[in-house]
């Protein structure tokens, strides 16, 4: 793969208006702005990240997480872009725009995630694997639909669908993003047929991703099942996500009193050698506010990991361009920060993700999402019923619940449900079940 082809400002759905003689580098910045002002991005403020949505203590939601990932992604990318320009001074490739591309992709990487955190993805998959949805398999496959799209439902693939699918009444090309930004969010560039719980695109978007891959010169591994190597900038988006997810979860755990201040300080200090730790202790003595001290340590840890991931990317640039690099950037950083990061991961799994509040959100998510899927999928199969008509009137017109085939109808239901916020899904669940009524 070559940088000259990989960095393209051509817009998906507006190819006929593209003039490759005039490389409009501000197109990537417009991607960023377009996402910030979009309704799906705003809805992230009411979607769970890990912990329940804020009460008296503010913790991260999908929106704040995405903003922070975007900042970190831009930082890594600027370091990478600066060195690439030094290495290829005569190249016409738009290295200077890598930061804008990655920052936009980071904003978009969680757009397709359903409500109630990662448990929402599991709830959707399990409805078709273990719930009443599994009875639909023969009908879907008889229509030529891909059953694995449902049993391996993935928020990342759903993000791509949200960005490029032409919903009813909407324009061709969806968000009409640049090819480079779209490719940067696809962490697992293969179809659901060979997915092991992760995939990059559903069957309805497969042809579109092939077009993106061919335009950018992304190396294809196999046709059946379809699989590409990763687009290089995906590694930078993934690294930013990895950094923010673990480090910010540790800080949130302290705010929620799951971890003590001493434990949190130790976890952050362990990223650094002894000499650096001594200097950091002296700096921390300037203030006595614990939250301010932890914010200082957190910023240092993120800065360190940004530098480490940028170095790994640059050291393995040729392997990445050849499609031979394996794993994420964070898995290849130097020994001390790698060991500290693994410790944070272990603590997160054992002490944070198994807390009562987190488990309660997962339980509620399974119940609510499972019920909504069952209710609306039954309605699209029996549209003549009076109750079904009432339910389908509840679905916005942009979702094609009146399609001729069940496969497309189910995707319309998934589009509707996965786009809900936690609060909206809970409110709709209560109203349908009669647990609450509109205020009079």
N, C-alpha and C positions, 0 to 999 in steps of 0.2 A: 504494500500500500504506500502511496506517496502523499505527502502533506499538501502538495499543490492540488490534488483532486479531493482529498479528505475535507479540506476547509472550503466549503461552498456556500455562497449566500443565496443560492436558488431557493425559492419558496415552494413548499409542497402545496399543490393545488393552483398555483399561479405561474406554472412553468412557461406558459406562452408569453408572459410579460417580461421574461428574464432576458437580459442582454449581457452575455459573458464578457463583452468588451469593456464594460463599465462595472468594476467590482465594487458594489455598494457595501462598504464595510460597516455602515451603521445599521444594516439589516439585523445583525445579531443583537445590537442594543435595543432595537425595536421589539425583538422577541421577548427580551426581559420585561420591557414596559408593558407589552401586551398581556403577559402573564399576571403581572402585578395588578392590573386593572380588571382582571377577569373574575366572573362570579365563582367558578370552581376554586380559584385560589383563595378568595375571601372565605369560602365555606370551610377551609382548613382550620380556621380559628375555633370551630366547634367540633373538631374531630380529635379523638384521643391519640396521644403519642404513645405513652406508656402508662402514666398515672391518670386517674380520673381527672376530668376537667376541673380547673381551679375553683377552690372554695375560698377560704380565708388565706390560704397559702398559694401563691402563684407558681405553677410548674409549667413545663413545656406542653404545648399542643402541636398539632401538625403544622400550623402556620408559623409559629416562632421557630420550630425546628427547621422548616424549609428555608426561612430567612437566614438563620445561622449557617446552615449547610451552604447556602449560596455565597455568603461572605468567605467562608473557609475555602470553598471551591475556587473562588476568584483568586485568593491568595496563593494557593498551590499553582494555579494556572499561570499567574503572572510570573512566578519564578521559573516555571517550565518554558514559557514563551520567550522570556528574556534570553535564556541559554540557547534555545533553538534558533533564535535570530542570529546570535553570535556564531553558531555552528554553520548556518546556511545564510550568509549575508546577502547573497545574490538571488535567493529564492523569491518568486512572486507570491508564495503562500502567505496567507493573512495571519501570521503568527501573533500579531498584536491584538487580534480579535479572539484568541483562545480564551482569555479571561471572561469576555462577554458571553461566549458560547456556553462555557461551563457554568457561569453564574445563572444563566437562564435555565439550563438543563436542571440545575440543582433546585430551582424554584418549582420545576414541573415534576420532579421525580416521584412525588407522593400524591399527585393530583388524583390518581385512580384508586387510591386506597379507600376501602369502605369505612363506615363508622366503626367505632370501638376498637381501634388499633389493629394490630396484626391478627387478633382473634377474629376480626371481621372477615378476613380472607379465609381463615380456617373454617368459620361458620358456613360460608358460601360453599366451599369445597365439600365439607362434610354433609351438607344438605343433599348433594348429588351422590356422594359416596355411601353414606350410611342412612340418610333420612328418606323421606317420602319421594324425593326427587329421583332416586335411583330407578324408580319404575318407569321413568321417561326415556331410558337409554335406547330401547329398541326403536322408539318413534324417531328419536333424533338421528340415529344412524341410518334408518330407512330413508330419511330425507337427504342424506349425504352430509349431515352436520357432524362436527367433530366433538364427540362426547368428552374427550380429555380437556377441552376448553373449559368445561364446567367443573370437573373433578380436580383439575389442577389450577383452578382460578388463582390469578396472581395480580396484585395491585400494580406491579410494574408494567405488565402487558396491558392492563386496563388504562394506565396513564397514556400509553401510546394511542390506544383506541379513542380516548377522550380528546386527544389533540388532533387526530386526523380523520375521524369518522364524520361523515356528513349526516347529522341528525336532521329530522324533519324540519323544514323551514330555515335551515342554516346553510351557509355558503359551502361551496365545494372546497375540500381541503381542510375543513375543520378550523383550527386556529391559524392555518396558513403559516406555519413556522418554517424556518430554514431547514434544509435537509440536515445540516450539521448539528443543529440543536436537537432535532428529533432523534438522530442516531445516538446522541450522547446520553439519552435516558434509558436506552435498552441494555440493561445489565446482562441479560441472558438471551442472546440473539438466536433462539431456536424455537421451533413450534412446540405445542403442548404434547405432541405424540411422543417425543423422547424426553419430555420434562420430568424431572424428579421433584415435583413441587414448585419448580421455578420455570418460567418461560418468558419470552420476549414479546410475543404477538399471538393473537388469536387467529383462527382460520379466516374470519372476514377481513383482517388486515394483512394477511400474508402476502398477497400480491403487491400491496403498497410498500411493505418493507423490502421486498425484492427490488422494487423500483428505487427505493432509497439506497439500498446496498449497491446497486449497479451504478447509480449516479456518483456515489462517493468512492467507488472502487474498493468496497469492503470485500475482503476475501471470503468466498463461499467454501464451506467444508463439504457439505452433502446437500443433495436436492431432495432426497426422500429418506428420512424426514429432513425438512429444511433446516439447515444450521449454518450460520456464519461465524467467523471469528469476531471478537469484540472490536467495536469502533474504538480507536485509541483514547479518545477523550472520556469514554465511559470510566476508565480507571481513575481519572481525576474526580469525577462526580462521586464514584463509589468511595474513594478515599475520604472525601469531605463528609459523606454520610457516616462512614465508620467512625471518624474522629468525633463528630458531634454526638452521635448516638450514645457512645460509651461514656465520654467525658461529661456531657451534660446530664446524663442519667445519674451519675455519681453525685453531682452537685445538687440535683433535685432530691435525691435520697437523703442528703443532709438536711435540706430545708424541711423535709417531711419527718425528720428525726428517725429515719431508718438506719442511718449511719451517724456516728458521733463525729464531732469536729476533729478529734484526734485521729480517728480512722481515716477520714477524708483527706486530711493533711498528709498522712503517711502514704496513702495511695497516690497522691499527686507528686509528692517529693521523690518517690521511688523511680520516677522517670529520669532523674538527673543524677550525675555523679556527685560524690561527697563534697568536693570543692564548690560546685555550683549550689548545692543545698545550703551550705554555710552562708553564702552571699544572699540567698533568697530568705533565709531566716532573719538576717539583718534588715532586709527591706521590709519584711512583715512587721518588724518591731515599730515601724513608723506609725502604724495604725493599730488599734486594739479591737476593732470591729471584726468579728469572726467571718461574717459574710464577705466583707471587703478583702480579708486575707485569702479566703478561698477563691474569690474572683481573680485575684492576682495570680494565684497558683494555677488556676484553670487556664488563664490566658497564656501563661508560660508553657503549659503542657500542649495546648493547641498549637502554639507557635513552633514548638519542637517537632510535633508530628507533621505539621505542614512542611517544614524543611526536610524531614526524613522522607516523606512520600514523594516530594519533588525530586529528591536525589535518586530514589529508586526508579522513578519513571525515566529520568534522563539516562541513568546507567543501563536501562534495559530498552531504550528506544528502538533499537533495531529488532529485538525480539518481539516487541509490541507491534511494530509495523509489519513484521512477517507473520504475526498471528501465533507465535510460539510461546509467548509469556503465559505462565500459569499462575492462577491465584490472584488475590488482591494485592495492592501496593502495601497495605498495612502489614501483611504477612511477611514482607521482605525487609522491614526496617531493621536497624541495628539491634544488638542483643539487649542492652539495658532497657530502652523504651519498649521493645517487643515484650520483654518479660513483665514490665509494669502494666502494659496494655492487657496482656493475658490475665493478669491478676484482677484487673478491673472487670474483665469479662466474667471471670469466675465469681466474683462478688455479686455482679449484676444478676447472674443466673440463680445463685444460691440464696441471696438475701433480698434483692430488689424485685425481680419479676415474679416471685412467689409470695409476695405480701398479700394480705387479705383483700385490700382495696383493688389491687391489680387483678387478682383472681375473680373478684366479684364483677368487675367490668367484663371479663372474658365470659363468665357465666351469663350475664345479662345480654351480652352481644350475641351469643349463640341462640339464646331464646328468642330475642327480638328479630334478628335477621332471619332465622329459620321460619318464624311465623309469617313474616312479611313475604318471603319467597313463596312459601306454600300458598298463601292467600292470593297473591297476584298471579302466580302461574296457573292456579286453578281457574282464576277468572278469565285469563286469555284462552284457556282451553274450552271454556263454557260461556262464551260472550252473550249467548241468548238469555241466560238466567238474569232475573231482575237484580239480584245481589251483585252479580258480576258486572252488570252495567253501571251500578252505583260505584263500585270499586274502580273501574276503568275510567270513569269520569274524573277520578282523583289524580290520574296520571297525566302529567304535562304533555302537550301535543308533540313535543320534539321527540318523544320516545315512540317507536313504531310498534305499538302493541297490537295493531290491526294487520300485521304482516300476514302473508299467505302461508307461511310455514312456521312450525312451532319453534325451530331453532332460532330464527330471527326474533320471534316473540319473547323467548326466554332471555335473549341478550338485551332486549328492550327493558325487561323487568330488572335485569342485573344493572343496566345503566342507571335506572331510576333509583334502585336501592343503594347501590354503591356510591352514588352521588349525594346521598343524604348525610346530614350532620348527625352526631350522636343525639342531640336534643330533638331534631326533627323526627328521627326514626323512633325514639321513645314516645314522642307525642302522638305520632301516627298509630303506633302499636296500641297505646292506651285508648285512643278514640275508636279504632276498629273493634277492639275487644269490649268496648263499652265501659272501660274503667274511668274514663273522663269524657265530659261533653263540652262543646263550645260554650263559652260564657255568654249569657243572655243579658 
